[in-house]
Amino acid sequence: MKMKIVFISLLSVFLFANCAIGPTHGFLYNSTKFAGTINPENNVKAVKEAKGCQLTILYLVSVGDAGAGLIANKNGISKIATIDHSSFSLLTGLFRNYCTIVSGE
């Protein structure tokens, strides 16, 4: 009985801990876009835009890369103007998609 309570407690922590899903979220459904960082000098034009995403399924499998530097490098962006983010989830832990959107020259 004690082991069952520990298991349920740990499972609850994993299911209800909403790490890296954005500033707002819903338990059943979430689809948000939110601002990240901007070049403080504001001297870079947002000519190109690229997106990189990380996908998580059932808190068991997570694949992808949402790192701004890698996204910029792979898409030929040498100067970054803005870094924004978006998130999408169904039933919190069933399916999650977290994306970083990089724009620049």
Sequence and secondary structure as in RCSB ss.txt:
>XXXX:A:sequence
MKMKIVFISLLSVFLFANCAIGPTHGFLYNSTKFAGTINPENNVKAVKEAKGCQLTILYLVSVGDAGAGLIANKN
GISKIATIDHSSFSLLTGLFRNYCTIVSGE
>XXXX:A:secstr
 HHHHHHHHHHHHHHH  TTS SS  SSEEEEEEEEEE TT      EEEEEEEEEETTTEEEE   HHHHHHHT
T  SEEEEEEEEEEETTTTEEEEEEEEEE 
